[in-house]
Amino acid sequence: MAVTSAVGDLVASIYELFASFVGAIVSLVQGLFNMIAGFVGGLVHLVRDVFAGVFRAVGGLGNFVFGNMLVIGVVGVVAYLVLQASKQGKIQAKKN
């Protein structure tokens, strides 16, 4: 009976050895995939943040330019209206 018990223990040990070996390989492969996924995800976040910063900067510049164009447009309209009013005689120049 001791021989069969010893053979059974040997087979169980060999099975546990292979199971441990396969588990280690699976853990390594899973770790590699997690590392690659984390790297790709980091790159995606990097590109997204860079483009968000660029659009934020361009948007700020666009708002600045649009604001200046708006002010210049209002000044132009007022100047045009003043010129039209002076042509029609509604505004008279002072004579010394």
N, CA, C and O atoms as a GROMACS GRO file, in nm:
protein
  384
    1MET      N    1   0.081  -0.118   0.000
    1MET     CA    2   0.000   0.000   0.000
    1MET      C    3   0.086   0.126   0.000
    1MET      O    4   0.046   0.227  -0.056
    2ALA      N    5   0.198   0.121   0.059
    2ALA     CA    6   0.287   0.236   0.067
    2ALA      C    7   0.339   0.272  -0.071
    2ALA      O    8   0.360   0.390  -0.101
    3VAL      N    9   0.362   0.171  -0.157
    3VAL     CA   10   0.413   0.197  -0.291
    3VAL      C   11   0.307   0.269  -0.374
    3VAL      O   12   0.339   0.365  -0.444
    4THR      N   13   0.183   0.227  -0.367
    4THR     CA   14   0.077   0.292  -0.444
    4THR      C   15   0.052   0.434  -0.392
    4THR      O   16   0.024   0.524  -0.471
    5SER      N   17   0.063   0.453  -0.263
    5SER     CA   18   0.047   0.586  -0.205
    5SER      C   19   0.160   0.678  -0.251
    5SER      O   20   0.139   0.795  -0.281
    6ALA      N   21   0.281   0.623  -0.256
    6ALA     CA   22   0.396   0.702  -0.300
    6ALA      C   23   0.383   0.739  -0.448
    6ALA      O   24   0.413   0.851  -0.487
    7VAL      N   25   0.337   0.643  -0.530
    7VAL     CA   26   0.319   0.671  -0.673
    7VAL      C   27   0.208   0.775  -0.691
    7VAL      O   28   0.222   0.865  -0.775
    8GLY      N   29   0.102   0.765  -0.615
    8GLY     CA   30  -0.008   0.864  -0.622
    8GLY      C   31   0.041   1.003  -0.582
    8GLY      O   32   0.006   1.102  -0.646
    9ASP      N   33   0.123   1.008  -0.476
    9ASP     CA   34   0.178   1.137  -0.434
    9ASP      C   35   0.272   1.194  -0.541
    9ASP      O   36   0.275   1.315  -0.563
   10LEU      N   37   0.350   1.106  -0.607
   10LEU     CA   38   0.440   1.150  -0.712
   10LEU      C   39   0.362   1.207  -0.830
   10LEU      O   40   0.397   1.313  -0.883
   11VAL      N   41   0.256   1.138  -0.870
   11VAL     CA   42   0.173   1.187  -0.980
   11VAL      C   43   0.107   1.320  -0.942
   11VAL      O   44   0.100   1.411  -1.025
   12ALA      N   45   0.058   1.332  -0.820
   12ALA     CA   46  -0.004   1.457  -0.773
   12ALA      C   47   0.098   1.570  -0.772
   12ALA      O   48   0.065   1.684  -0.808
   13SER      N   49   0.220   1.540  -0.731
   13SER     CA   50   0.324   1.643  -0.728
   13SER      C   51   0.360   1.688  -0.869
   13SER      O   52   0.379   1.807  -0.894
   14ILE      N   53   0.370   1.592  -0.963
   14ILE     CA   54   0.401   1.627  -1.102
   14ILE      C   55   0.287   1.712  -1.160
   14ILE      O   56   0.312   1.809  -1.232
   15TYR      N   57   0.163   1.675  -1.130
   15TYR     CA   58   0.049   1.753  -1.177
   15TYR      C   59   0.055   1.896  -1.120
   15TYR      O   60   0.034   1.992  -1.194
   16GLU      N   61   0.083   1.909  -0.990
   16GLU     CA   62   0.091   2.041  -0.928
   16GLU      C   63   0.206   2.122  -0.986
   16GLU      O   64   0.196   2.244  -0.999
   17LEU      N   65   0.317   2.055  -1.021
   17LEU     CA   66   0.430   2.123  -1.082
   17LEU      C   67   0.390   2.181  -1.218
   17LEU      O   68   0.417   2.297  -1.246
   18PHE      N   69   0.326   2.099  -1.302
   18PHE     CA   70   0.282   2.148  -1.433
   18PHE      C   71   0.173   2.255  -1.420
   18PHE      O   72   0.173   2.353  -1.494
   19ALA      N   73   0.082   2.237  -1.325
   19ALA     CA   74  -0.023   2.337  -1.304
   19ALA      C   75   0.039   2.470  -1.260
   19ALA      O   76  -0.004   2.576  -1.304
   20SER      N   77   0.138   2.462  -1.173
   20SER     CA   78   0.206   2.583  -1.129
   20SER      C   79   0.281   2.649  -1.244
   20SER      O   80   0.280   2.771  -1.257
   21PHE      N   81   0.346   2.568  -1.328
   21PHE     CA   82   0.419   2.618  -1.444
   21PHE      C   83   0.324   2.686  -1.542
   21PHE      O   84   0.352   2.796  -1.590
   22VAL      N   85   0.213   2.621  -1.572
   22VAL     CA   86   0.114   2.679  -1.663
   22VAL      C   87   0.054   2.807  -1.603
   22VAL      O   88   0.033   2.905  -1.674
   23GLY      N   89   0.027   2.806  -1.474
   23GLY     CA   90  -0.025   2.926  -1.408
   23GLY      C   91   0.072   3.042  -1.415
   23GLY      O   92   0.032   3.157  -1.434
   24ALA      N   93   0.202   3.012  -1.400
   24ALA     CA   94   0.303   3.118  -1.411
   24ALA      C   95   0.308   3.174  -1.552
   24ALA      O   96   0.318   3.296  -1.570
   25ILE      N   97   0.300   3.087  -1.653
   25ILE     CA   98   0.300   3.134  -1.792
   25ILE      C   99   0.177   3.219  -1.820
   25ILE      O  100   0.186   3.324  -1.884
   26VAL      N  101   0.061   3.174  -1.773
   26VAL     CA  102  -0.062   3.251  -1.792
   26VAL      C  103  -0.051   3.387  -1.724
   26VAL      O  104  -0.094   3.488  -1.780
   27SER      N  105   0.006   3.391  -1.604
   27SER     CA  106   0.022   3.518  -1.534
   27SER      C  107   0.117   3.611  -1.609
   27SER      O  108   0.092   3.731  -1.617
   28LEU      N  109   0.225   3.556  -1.664
   28LEU     CA  110   0.318   3.637  -1.742
   28LEU      C  111   0.251   3.694  -1.867
   28LEU      O  112   0.267   3.812  -1.898
   29VAL      N  113   0.177   3.610  -1.938
   29VAL     CA  114   0.109   3.656  -2.060
   29VAL      C  115   0.004   3.762  -2.025
   29VAL      O  116  -0.008   3.863  -2.094
   30GLN      N  117  -0.071   3.739  -1.918
   30GLN     CA  118  -0.172   3.836  -1.876
   30GLN      C  119  -0.105   3.967  -1.835
   30GLN      O  120  -0.155   4.075  -1.869
   31GLY      N  121   0.005   3.960  -1.763
   31GLY     CA  122   0.077   4.081  -1.726
   31GLY      C  123   0.128   4.156  -1.847
   31GLY      O  124   0.125   4.279  -1.851
   32LEU      N  125   0.177   4.081  -1.948
   32LEU     CA  126   0.224   4.144  -2.071
   32LEU      C  127   0.110   4.215  -2.143
   32LEU      O  128   0.125   4.329  -2.187
   33PHE      N  129  -0.005   4.149  -2.154
   33PHE     CA  130  -0.121   4.213  -2.218
   33PHE      C  131  -0.167   4.336  -2.139
   33PHE      O  132  -0.203   4.438  -2.199
   34ASN      N  133  -0.167   4.326  -2.006
   34ASN     CA  134  -0.206   4.442  -1.925
   34ASN      C  135  -0.109   4.558  -1.944
   34ASN      O  136  -0.150   4.674  -1.949
   35MET      N  137   0.020   4.526  -1.955
   35MET     CA  138   0.120   4.629  -1.977
   35MET      C  139   0.099   4.696  -2.113
   35MET      O  140   0.104   4.819  -2.123
   36ILE      N  141   0.076   4.617  -2.216
   36ILE     CA  142   0.053   4.672  -2.350
   36ILE      C  143  -0.075   4.756  -2.352
   36ILE      O  144  -0.077   4.864  -2.410
   37ALA      N  145  -0.181   4.706  -2.288
   37ALA     CA  146  -0.307   4.781  -2.284
   37ALA      C  147  -0.290   4.912  -2.208
   37ALA      O  148  -0.343   5.015  -2.249
   38GLY      N  149  -0.216   4.909  -2.098
   38GLY     CA  150  -0.190   5.031  -2.023
   38GLY      C  151  -0.108   5.131  -2.104
   38GLY      O  152  -0.134   5.251  -2.098
   39PHE      N  153  -0.010   5.081  -2.178
   39PHE     CA  154   0.073   5.169  -2.261
   39PHE      C  155  -0.010   5.234  -2.371
   39PHE      O  156  -0.001   5.354  -2.394
   40VAL      N  157  -0.090   5.153  -2.440
   40VAL     CA  158  -0.175   5.207  -2.548
   40VAL      C  159  -0.277   5.305  -2.490
   40VAL      O  160  -0.302   5.411  -2.548
   41GLY      N  161  -0.336   5.270  -2.376
   41GLY     CA  162  -0.431   5.361  -2.312
   41GLY      C  163  -0.364   5.492  -2.272
   41GLY      O  164  -0.424   5.599  -2.285
   42GLY      N  165  -0.241   5.484  -2.222
   42GLY     CA  166  -0.166   5.605  -2.188
   42GLY      C  167  -0.139   5.690  -2.310
   42GLY      O  168  -0.149   5.813  -2.304
   43LEU      N  169  -0.105   5.626  -2.422
   43LEU     CA  170  -0.083   5.702  -2.546
   43LEU      C  171  -0.212   5.770  -2.592
   43LEU      O  172  -0.209   5.885  -2.636
   44VAL      N  173  -0.323   5.699  -2.581
   44VAL     CA  174  -0.452   5.758  -2.620
   44VAL      C  175  -0.483   5.880  -2.533
   44VAL      O  176  -0.525   5.984  -2.584
   45HIS      N  177  -0.462   5.867  -2.402
   45HIS     CA  178  -0.486   5.980  -2.313
   45HIS      C  179  -0.391   6.096  -2.343
   45HIS      O  180  -0.430   6.212  -2.337
   46LEU      N  181  -0.266   6.064  -2.375
   46LEU     CA  182  -0.169   6.167  -2.410
   46LEU      C  183  -0.214   6.245  -2.533
   46LEU      O  184  -0.214   6.368  -2.533
   47VAL      N  185  -0.251   6.173  -2.638
   47VAL     CA  186  -0.295   6.239  -2.762
   47VAL      C  187  -0.421   6.321  -2.737
   47VAL      O  188  -0.434   6.433  -2.786
   48ARG      N  189  -0.514   6.264  -2.660
   48ARG     CA  190  -0.638   6.336  -2.630
   48ARG      C  191  -0.609   6.465  -2.553
   48ARG      O  192  -0.665   6.570  -2.584
   49ASP      N  193  -0.521   6.457  -2.452
   49ASP     CA  194  -0.489   6.576  -2.374
   49ASP      C  195  -0.414   6.680  -2.456
   49ASP      O  196  -0.436   6.800  -2.439
   50VAL      N  197  -0.326   6.635  -2.545
   50VAL     CA  198  -0.253   6.729  -2.630
   50VAL      C  199  -0.351   6.802  -2.722
   50VAL      O  200  -0.345   6.924  -2.734
   51PHE      N  201  -0.440   6.728  -2.787
   51PHE     CA  202  -0.536   6.792  -2.876
   51PHE      C  203  -0.632   6.882  -2.799
   51PHE      O  204  -0.672   6.987  -2.849
   52ALA      N  205  -0.671   6.841  -2.678
   52ALA     CA  206  -0.759   6.927  -2.598
   52ALA      C  207  -0.688   7.058  -2.564
   52ALA      O  208  -0.749   7.164  -2.570
   53GLY      N  209  -0.560   7.050  -2.530
   53GLY     CA  210  -0.484   7.172  -2.503
   53GLY      C  211  -0.469   7.260  -2.625
   53GLY      O  212  -0.480   7.382  -2.616
   54VAL      N  213  -0.444   7.198  -2.739
   54VAL     CA  214  -0.430   7.275  -2.863
   54VAL      C  215  -0.562   7.344  -2.897
   54VAL      O  216  -0.564   7.462  -2.931
   55PHE      N  217  -0.672   7.270  -2.888
   55PHE     CA  218  -0.802   7.330  -2.919
   55PHE      C  219  -0.838   7.439  -2.819
   55PHE      O  220  -0.899   7.539  -2.855
   56ARG      N  221  -0.799   7.419  -2.693
   56ARG     CA  222  -0.825   7.522  -2.592
   56ARG      C  223  -0.746   7.648  -2.625
   56ARG      O  224  -0.798   7.760  -2.616
   57ALA      N  225  -0.619   7.630  -2.664
   57ALA     CA  226  -0.536   7.746  -2.699
   57ALA      C  227  -0.588   7.814  -2.825
   57ALA      O  228  -0.598   7.937  -2.830
   58VAL      N  229  -0.621   7.735  -2.926
   58VAL     CA  230  -0.674   7.792  -3.051
   58VAL      C  231  -0.809   7.858  -3.026
   58VAL      O  232  -0.840   7.962  -3.083
   59GLY      N  233  -0.889   7.796  -2.941
   59GLY     CA  234  -1.019   7.855  -2.908
   59GLY      C  235  -1.002   7.989  -2.839
   59GLY      O  236  -1.076   8.083  -2.868
   60GLY      N  237  -0.906   7.999  -2.747
   60GLY     CA  238  -0.880   8.126  -2.681
   60GLY      C  239  -0.832   8.230  -2.779
   60GLY      O  240  -0.873   8.346  -2.773
   61LEU      N  241  -0.744   8.190  -2.871
   61LEU     CA  242  -0.697   8.282  -2.974
   61LEU      C  243  -0.811   8.321  -3.067
   61LEU      O  244  -0.822   8.437  -3.106
   62GLY      N  245  -0.896   8.225  -3.101
   62GLY     CA  246  -1.012   8.254  -3.186
   62GLY      C  247  -1.107   8.352  -3.119
   62GLY      O  248  -1.159   8.443  -3.184
   63ASN      N  249  -1.131   8.333  -2.989
   63ASN     CA  250  -1.217   8.428  -2.917
   63ASN      C  251  -1.156   8.567  -2.916
   63ASN      O  252  -1.227   8.667  -2.930
   64PHE      N  253  -1.025   8.575  -2.898
   64PHE     CA  254  -0.957   8.704  -2.898
   64PHE      C  255  -0.971   8.772  -3.034
   64PHE      O  256  -1.006   8.890  -3.041
   65VAL      N  257  -0.945   8.698  -3.141
   65VAL     CA  258  -0.955   8.755  -3.276
   65VAL      C  259  -1.099   8.794  -3.307
   65VAL      O  260  -1.123   8.902  -3.362
   66PHE      N  261  -1.194   8.709  -3.272
   66PHE     CA  262  -1.334   8.740  -3.296
   66PHE      C  263  -1.377   8.865  -3.219
   66PHE      O  264  -1.450   8.949  -3.272
   67GLY      N  265  -1.332   8.878  -3.095
   67GLY     CA  266  -1.364   8.996  -3.016
   67GLY      C  267  -1.308   9.122  -3.079
   67GLY      O  268  -1.376   9.225  -3.084
   68ASN      N  269  -1.184   9.114  -3.126
   68ASN     CA  270  -1.125   9.231  -3.193
   68ASN      C  271  -1.199   9.264  -3.322
   68ASN      O  272  -1.222   9.382  -3.351
   69MET      N  273  -1.236   9.163  -3.398
   69MET     CA  274  -1.310   9.188  -3.522
   69MET      C  275  -1.445   9.252  -3.491
   69MET      O  276  -1.490   9.340  -3.564
   70LEU      N  277  -1.507   9.208  -3.384
   70LEU     CA  278  -1.636   9.265  -3.345
   70LEU      C  279  -1.622   9.412  -3.309
   70LEU      O  280  -1.703   9.495  -3.351
   71VAL      N  281  -1.520   9.445  -3.231
   71VAL     CA  282  -1.498   9.585  -3.192
   71VAL      C  283  -1.467   9.670  -3.315
   71VAL      O  284  -1.520   9.780  -3.330
   72ILE      N  285  -1.380   9.620  -3.403
   72ILE     CA  286  -1.347   9.693  -3.525
   72ILE      C  287  -1.471   9.711  -3.612
   72ILE      O  288  -1.491   9.816  -3.672
   73GLY      N  289  -1.555   9.608  -3.619
   73GLY     CA  290  -1.679   9.618  -3.696
   73GLY      C  291  -1.773   9.722  -3.640
   73GLY      O  292  -1.832   9.799  -3.716
   74VAL      N  293  -1.787   9.727  -3.508
   74VAL     CA  294  -1.876   9.826  -3.445
   74VAL      C  295  -1.822   9.967  -3.471
   74VAL      O  296  -1.898  10.058  -3.504
   75VAL      N  297  -1.691   9.985  -3.456
   75VAL     CA  298  -1.630  10.117  -3.483
   75VAL      C  299  -1.651  10.155  -3.629
   75VAL      O  300  -1.681  10.270  -3.659
   76GLY      N  301  -1.637  10.059  -3.720
   76GLY     CA  302  -1.658  10.086  -3.862
   76GLY      C  303  -1.801  10.126  -3.891
   76GLY      O  304  -1.825  10.219  -3.969
   77VAL      N  305  -1.897  10.058  -3.830
   77VAL     CA  306  -2.039  10.092  -3.852
   77VAL      C  307  -2.068  10.231  -3.799
   77VAL      O  308  -2.138  10.309  -3.864
   78VAL      N  309  -2.016  10.263  -3.681
   78VAL     CA  310  -2.039  10.397  -3.624
   78VAL      C  311  -1.977  10.503  -3.714
   78VAL      O  312  -2.038  10.606  -3.739
   79ALA      N  313  -1.855  10.479  -3.762
   79ALA     CA  314  -1.789  10.575  -3.851
   79ALA      C  315  -1.869  10.592  -3.980
   79ALA      O  316  -1.886  10.704  -4.028
   80TYR      N  317  -1.919  10.484  -4.035
   80TYR     CA  318  -2.000  10.491  -4.157
   80TYR      C  319  -2.127  10.572  -4.133
   80TYR      O  320  -2.166  10.655  -4.215
   81LEU      N  321  -2.193  10.547  -4.020
   81LEU     CA  322  -2.316  10.620  -3.989
   81LEU      C  323  -2.288  10.769  -3.969
   81LEU      O  324  -2.367  10.853  -4.012
   82VAL      N  325  -2.176  10.801  -3.905
   82VAL     CA  326  -2.141  10.942  -3.886
   82VAL      C  327  -2.114  11.007  -4.021
   82VAL      O  328  -2.159  11.120  -4.044
   83LEU      N  329  -2.043  10.939  -4.110
   83LEU     CA  330  -2.016  10.995  -4.243
   83LEU      C  331  -2.145  11.013  -4.322
   83LEU      O  332  -2.162  11.114  -4.390
   84GLN      N  333  -2.234  10.917  -4.314
   84GLN     CA  334  -2.361  10.930  -4.386
   84GLN      C  335  -2.444  11.046  -4.330
   84GLN      O  336  -2.506  11.120  -4.406
   85ALA      N  337  -2.444  11.060  -4.200
   85ALA     CA  338  -2.520  11.170  -4.138
   85ALA      C  339  -2.460  11.304  -4.176
   85ALA      O  340  -2.534  11.401  -4.197
   86SER      N  341  -2.328  11.313  -4.184
   86SER     CA  342  -2.266  11.441  -4.220
   86SER      C  343  -2.289  11.473  -4.367
   86SER      O  344  -2.299  11.590  -4.403
   87LYS      N  345  -2.298  11.373  -4.453
   87LYS     CA  346  -2.328  11.397  -4.595
   87LYS      C  347  -2.470  11.449  -4.612
   87LYS      O  348  -2.497  11.531  -4.699
   88GLN      N  349  -2.560  11.402  -4.529
   88GLN     CA  350  -2.699  11.442  -4.541
   88GLN      C  351  -2.726  11.574  -4.468
   88GLN      O  352  -2.838  11.625  -4.472
   89GLY      N  353  -2.628  11.627  -4.403
   89GLY     CA  354  -2.644  11.756  -4.338
   89GLY      C  355  -2.699  11.748  -4.198
   89GLY      O  356  -2.731  11.852  -4.140
   90LYS      N  357  -2.711  11.632  -4.142
   90LYS     CA  358  -2.763  11.621  -4.006
   90LYS      C  359  -2.658  11.663  -3.903
   90LYS      O  360  -2.692  11.708  -3.794
   91ILE      N  361  -2.532  11.649  -3.938
   91ILE     CA  362  -2.424  11.692  -3.850
   91ILE      C  363  -2.350  11.803  -3.924
   91ILE      O  364  -2.303  11.783  -4.036
   92GLN      N  365  -2.340  11.919  -3.861
   92GLN     CA  366  -2.273  12.031  -3.926
   92GLN      C  367  -2.140  12.056  -3.856
   92GLN      O  368  -2.129  12.049  -3.734
   93ALA      N  369  -2.042  12.086  -3.937
   93ALA     CA  370  -1.910  12.114  -3.882
   93ALA      C  371  -1.909  12.254  -3.823
   93ALA      O  372  -1.980  12.342  -3.870
   94LYS      N  373  -1.830  12.273  -3.721
   94LYS     CA  374  -1.816  12.405  -3.659
   94LYS      C  375  -1.730  12.492  -3.749
   94LYS      O  376  -1.628  12.449  -3.801
   95LYS      N  377  -1.774  12.616  -3.765
   95LYS     CA  378  -1.696  12.712  -3.843
   95LYS      C  379  -1.641  12.816  -3.748
   95LYS      O  380  -1.715  12.871  -3.665
   96ASN      N  381  -1.513  12.844  -3.759
   96ASN     CA  382  -1.451  12.943  -3.671
   96ASN      C  383  -1.456  13.080  -3.730
   96ASN      O  384  -1.408  13.175  -3.668
   0.00000   0.00000   0.00000
